[in-house]
Amino acid sequence: QLITRVGPSDANVLISGENGTGKGLVAQAMHSVSPRATKAMVTINAGGVSEGVFESELFGHIKGAFTGATNARSGRFMSAHEGTIFLDEIGDLPLSAQAKLLRVLEERVVSPVGSDSDIAVDVRIIAATHHNLAEMVEQGKFRADLYFRLAVVPIHLPALRDRPDDILTIASMCVARSREKLTRNIEGLDGSARNALCAYHWPGNVRELSHVIERAVLLARKPVLSAADIPLPNQRGRFGRGTDVRAEPRSADDSGAFAVPSLSKELGDSSLDLRSALESLERQLIDRALQRSGGNRTEAAALLGLNRTTLVEKLRKYAA
């Protein structure tokens, strides 16, 4: 409801919440219901832009403005003209860069590096952070004037563990999105899957839930997902809280290695089909790596000693 009320306006919005709570999704939803929806939404990771290239990245530069500037470049703000700028992780922006950003918000103009001219820009600002910016203002780590400029409409997204009633709703949305993305005939979640999802405390919030569901949709062999399709980490052993939810065996020292499945179980009493057995073992190891990484494919690939592209190719192969 807040999205539909605030989204169509041009008011600046500050979205706060833990990592993975869906701040980017809310920003995208606000842009999509605004009059600017047909124009670009440009995302800037404020914490990922080094102070030395901040002005050039956001405001652009003219040819010859500095060594290596062989061509003029329009910055992110000009790319978002008449659209939306999403300033992610705004709390990580250095103080010197905060002053330059404040001028743009106040005057609605940018000055490309090396230029004496200002260029008017028409953008809607949505910012996000996992920090408590009010505390950072008190500590002198964030400008108060910039904070009040950004927080015209403050929105706080609670952690998923603090809104358990939303877990199944979000999970169903993730199933629908993954079904379309992966072109898989998955109808939904059975009772065991719903119970497993609700029993888990989701330290990675919506992002982790989305990854878990996407993996389950990709690898499921039946049209309705069950708890067997959604192996979740051991909450007590790994995160120190809650109860076990389909915990997989751990190594004795719990150092991060995972147990290799038994080859004898895969071969059975009579089968000597080496390729089939090895593929089954590989699939189980991939499953366990994804479980250990909370559905993060990059981390799972590292655990397996693979690059991410190879892992994705194998997941598609076993989903066929």
N, C-alpha and C positions, 0 to 999 in steps of 0.2 A: 504493500500500500504506500509506503514511503517513497519507493522508487517511482510509482506512477504519479505521485504528487510533486515530488521534487525534480524528477527527470526532465519534464518539459520546460522547466525554468532555465534561466541562465545563471542561477546562483552558484557560487563556488561551493564545493562539497569536500569535506575532509572525512575519509573513511579510516577508522582505526580497528585493530583487531590482531590477534595472533597470526603468525604465518600459516597460510593454508586455509584461512577462514572464508575465502572467496571474495576478497576485496576487489580484485580485478574483474570478477564476474559482475559484481554490483555496478562497477564503473561502466562496464560494457552495456549493461542493461539500461542504465540511465541515459547513456548516449543513444541507444537504439530507440528510446521513446521520446527523444527530444526533437525539436525542429531541425537540429543539426545532423540527424541520422544519415542523411544522404551524403554528407561530407566525411572527411577522414577523422578517425580517432587515433591520435598518435601517442604511443606510450613511451615514457622516458623513465628509466631506472635511475633515479637521482643518486643512489648509492653507487652506481656502476660507472658514472661519468667522472673522470679525473678532473681535478680543479683546473689543471692546465689547459684542457680543451673544452671546458664547460661552455664558455661564451660561443666558441665556434660551433659546437654541437647544437646548442639551443637557438642561437641567434644568427648563425651563418657567418661567412666572411667574404671579403672581396678578393679578387685575384691579386696576388702579391702581398697580401696582408702580413704574411710571415713566411719563413723558409719552408718550402714545400707546398705553399698555397698556389699551385700552378693554374687553378681554376677557381672561379667564384662558386660559392656554395650557399644555398638557402638552408637555414637551420630548421629545427623541428617545429618551432613556433610558426614559421611561414608555411611549412608543409601542412600544418593543422588549421590554416586560415579558414574561418567560417565553420570549423569543426570543433573537436574537443581535444584538449591536452590532458593526458592522464599521467600525473607525476607520482610514480610509485616509489615507495621508501623515501619519502620526502624528509624524514627525520635524519637521514644520513647525509644530507646536503651540508657542505662546509659553510661556516658563517659568511665568508666572503662571497660565496655564490648566492647565499640567501639574499644579500643586499641587492645583487643584480637582478634576481628574480622578482624581488619586491617592486622594483622600478617598472618592470614590464606589467605587473598586475595593476599598479596604480595608474600608469600612463597609457597602457595598451599600445605601446610601441616597442620595437626592437631596434638595436643598432648593430649591424653586422660588424665583425672585427675588421678594423682598418678603414671603416667608412665614417664620414662625418654626418651622414644623414640618418634620420629615423624613419622606420617603415611601420605604418599602422598595421596592427594585427587584431583580428576579431576571433577570439577563442574562448571557449568555456573551460574553466579549470576544475578538474577533479583530482584530488591528491589522496594518497594512502600511506599509512605507516603502521608498523607494529610497535612503535615506541609510544610512551605517554608524553605527547608534546607539551602539555601543560606543565609537567614536571621539568621538562627540558628548558622551558622558558624560565622557570624559577631558578634553575641551575646556570642560566646564562649560556646554554648550549643551542638555543633556538630563539630567533628574533620574535619578540612579542607582536610587533606590527605585522610580520608575515603570518604568524599563527592566526591572528584575528582576521586577516584578509582571506586566508584559506578556509577557516572554520565558520563560514557563514551558516552552513548547514552541517553540523557534525553528526556522523553516523558511526555507532560502535557495533561491530559484529562479534557476538559472543562466541566462545569456543564451542565446537560441536558437542563436547561432553556436557556443556551447560544448557544445551537445548536438545535433549534426547528425543523429544517428540518430532523433531525435524529429520532424524536420521533416515527413517524409512521413506519419507517424502523425497529427500535428496537422492537416496539410493535408487528409487524408481526413476527419477529424472536421469540419473547416470546410466541406468540400464537402457533407457530409450535412446539416449545420445550415443552410447557405445554400440548399440544394435545397428543404428543407422550408419555410424562411422565405419564399422567393421563388416557391415552387411551380413550379420549373423541372425538367425531365426531364434531369438531368445524372448520368451514370453514374459518372464518376471521372476519373482523370488518365492520360494516355498516357505513354510513355517520355520523350518530349521535354519534357513539362511537369514530370515528376519530376526530370529532369536540371537544368532551369532553376531549379527551387525549391531543389535541393540545392547548386547552384553559387553562389547568392546568399547574402550574409552577414547579412541581416535586422537592420539597425540598429534597426528599430522593434519587433523581437521578435515575440511571438505576435500582438500587436495588428495589426502591419503585415501579417503573413501572413493573418490573418483578413480584413482589408480587401481584400487582393489577390484572395483566393479568392472572396469575395462578389461583387466586381466581375466576375471572370471568369465566374462562374456566371450572373450577370445578363445579360451581353452575349454569351455564347457562342452560336454558331449550330449547333453539333453536340453530340451527347450526351456525347462524351468530350473533356475539355479537353486542348488541346495547348499547346506553348510559345507559339504565336501568340496564344493567348487570355490569356497572362500576361506582358505586356511589363513588364520590370523596369528600374529606373534603371540608368544606367551607373555601375558601382561604382568604376571607376578615376577617371572624371571628376568624379563627384559626391562620393564618399566617400573617395577617395584610397587604395583598396585593392582587391585582387582583379582579376578580369578582366571584360570586358564581357559582359553578359547581355542580348542583344536591345536594345542601347542605341538610343534614338531620336535623330534629328539634333538638335543643339543650335545655338543662335544663335552668332554669331562671338565675342561677348563672354561667353557662358555666364552671362548676368545673370539668368536665370530665365525669359526669354521663350522660347516654343517656335515652331518653324517652322510656317507655314501650309501645308497640303497644296496641291499644284498643282491648280488648277481644270481645266486642260486634261486632266489624267489622269482626273479624275472625269467629264468630259463625253465623253471618247472622240472618235472620228472623226465620229460622226453624231448623237449624242444632243443634243437641245436641251431636255430635260426639266429646267427650272430648279429646280423643287421637289425633285426626286430628287437632283440634283447638290448643292444646298445642304444637304439633309439628310445626305448622305454626308460633306460637309465638316464639318458640325456634329458628326457622330458621331466623326470622326477627331480633331477638336479636343478633344472631351470625353475621348476615350481618352488623348490626350497630357497633358491637364491632370491626369487621375487618375494617370497614370504619374509625372508630375513631383511630385505630392503624396504619392506612396507609398500611394495608395488613400484618402487622407483627403478625404472629399467636401466638407467645409467649406473646406479650403484650395483644392481644385480649383475650387469655385464662385467663390472670390475671384479666382483666376487668370483665369477666364473672364468675370468681371464680372457674375456671376449671384448670386442668393441661393440658399441650399442647397436650399430647397423646389423651386425651378424646376429645378435640376440633377437632383434625384431624379425629378421628373416626366419629364424628358427621358430619363433612363436607363430608366425603365419603358416609355416609348414605344418606344425602340429595341430593348428586349428582347422586345417583343410579336411 
